[in-house]
């Protein structure tokens, strides 16, 4: 990469160049083996004689900071630097009058997650993670390569804010067939994940002070885009049938729900309750935002109809993504909205980031149309069904004294309320901290739910854990050590 060198005046120019490069080496900005800029290139850029740069380079070589390679150039020495090289210094902090709006300072830092890459995890019970090891990379790689050729339509220029036409058509067919969603390509808008879909809906529908109802306990990141737009986000309790519709405040403008597999408890919303929610939305002129986040994986019982398929009055906005069925890192989501919102949502998407990456969209369209997505889902369905069976059987038989399983027959996680000495929130939090230090990644219910006052419990994701290690991991979490 280019090295930024500044010169002051016209005195001791070679010395200034030497000191700037030496400092970059000491600070670790130029690393062992990195090439220095060719002398003639740096001289032309600095508008100095080539010999001036050559004197600086000769001094670096003489002092052991660099070495010349005949016909190749000058490189930072790989070994034998005369003084220890420092780590890159952080940018200098200066006093600034700029401050974020008070709203942003009020949002809890725990709502913004860190990267979820593996860090010494031996048993991975984290939620929301599919098994990336089983993704069909050999099938996906050629599709991406094809879209990155110069002749590919998505390799040049900007895309449609609403999304790649082929992907919108493929998505419309896919969710009509697999989930009964009543839609066509014109209703679909491609987003950069579910989080952006919620943000766009909030931008289009909500103003400061508008009330949004969310499930309580519920999915914490879903609250954030609405709060960031100044909405009044209120929690509505859930029971065994899902969101309690009668508890929704009457002046609510929008309701966010996860009806197929309530997050984090796991039960589906009953048909009676879904019908009541749609009646409530019609009566109050409110929007219902349906997050169908992992409904592709079901292990028993009849499939749960989407709210969107039951809606006849245009109140439901359907949101989905490929994070659970493919890879979270793809960051491809979508929403299906009633016709009056299409233009505004497309404009909001353009305002936010213009469009989601086109080559990925085009490759995904082919992945869906060629039947590769359906094949992958079928394969993973069996894998996750085995893990769900092993996990729920162990929780209900070997660990029933400490774990009260919340019935769930879908998705990639199950939840248990804890009993015995783990019914104490402090004891449960201490146990979770200890097992995480031992390499077992697991979350308490309080850590993944927006309502931290919910009953003490544990949430076990099984998308990313090895099938054969589930029971061993459970024992490490729930079998009491002597210290307990």
C-alpha positions, 0 to 999 in steps of 0.5 A: 500500500502507499505510504503517506509521507509529508515534507515541511519546507525544503531542508533535510528532505532525505532526513524527513523521509527517513524519519517518517518511514522509520516511525511507520516501521516502529509503529507496525504500520510497515510490517516485516517483509512489506515493500517500500515504495519504489524510489522513483515513484516516491520521488515523483509523488513528493516532487523531490530528486530520486537521489533524495529518496535514495539517501533515505533508503540507504540510511534505513538499510545501513541501520538494519530497518530495510534490505534491498533486493536486486531487481526487486526493490527495498523491503522492511527487514523480517528480523533483526530490527535494532529496537522493539517494534511497537504495536500500531498506536490508536488514533489520538483522541481529542476533545470534540464538541460533537455528541450523539443525540441523547436517544443513542446514549440511552440505548443499552450497549448489550443490544449491539452484538459482537462478532459470533466467530468461534473463540475456543468454543467446544460446545456451541449452544448459541442461538441463531447460528446454522451449521456453517460446516454443512453449507454446500460451498462447492455448489455456491462458489461457482454461482458467485464466481459467475456473477463476478465476471466482467460480462455479468450484469451485476458486476457493473453499475448499480442495482435496483433498490428493490432488489435483483429482479431474478431474486425477487421472482425466486423469493416470491415463488419460494415463500408462496410454495413453502410458507403459503405467503400470498405475494408476487415479485412486485411485493418483495423488497430485498434487504441487507438482513432482517435488521434492515427490513425492520429499520426500513419499515420503521422509517416508512411507518413510524414517527417520533413518539409512535407506539410499537408493541413487541413480545415480552420476552422477545428478540432484543435487536428488533426493538433497536431500529424502532427505538432509534427512530424515536418510537415508544417501544412497549413490551406485551406479555406472551403465554402458551398461545403467544402474544396476548392480544388483549394486552396491546395498548390501544394507541399502538401503531405497529406490532412486531411478532414471531408467530411461527416460533416465538423468540426466545420461548419457542411456542407457536402462536395459536390460530385463535390468537393469530385471528385475534391479532389480525382483528385487532390490527383491522380495528385499530388501523395498525401494522403487524410485522411478522418475523418468520425467522426460522420456520423452515425447520419443523419437527412435528405438528402441522405447519403454522400458517403465516399471518400474512396468508390469513390477512385479507385487509393488508395489515401484515408486513412479512419479514424473512432472511437467509441467515438461518437456512444458509449463512448469517454472513450473507446478510440477505433478507427480504420483506413483503409489504402491502402495495401502498407501501412499496414505493416508500419502502423502495425509496427508504432502501435507496436512502439507506444503502441504495441496494444490497450487493448485486452479485450475491443476490444474483447467485442466490436467485440461481441457487433458489431456482436450481433447487439447491436451496430446497435441497439444502433445507431438506438435508439440514431439516434431518440434521436439526431434527436429530439434534432437536430430538437428542436435546429435548429428550435429554432435558426432559429425562436426564435433567428434568430436576433442573430444567422445565422444557418449553414445548417447541417443535420448530426452529434452531433453539429450545428454552428451559426454565430452570429449577432447584438451585438454578432457579436463583438468577444469581446462581444461574448467571454464575453457572453460565459464566463458569461454563462459558469459561470452560468452552461451553457457549450457552446463554441465560434467558435473561441474556437473549430476551428483551425482558430481563425480569422473565423467569430464570432459564437457559436457551439452547441453540442446536444449529451449530453444535456437533450432534454427538456432543450435545449430551456431554455439553448439557452435562457440563451446563446442568450437572452441579459441580461440587462448588455448587 
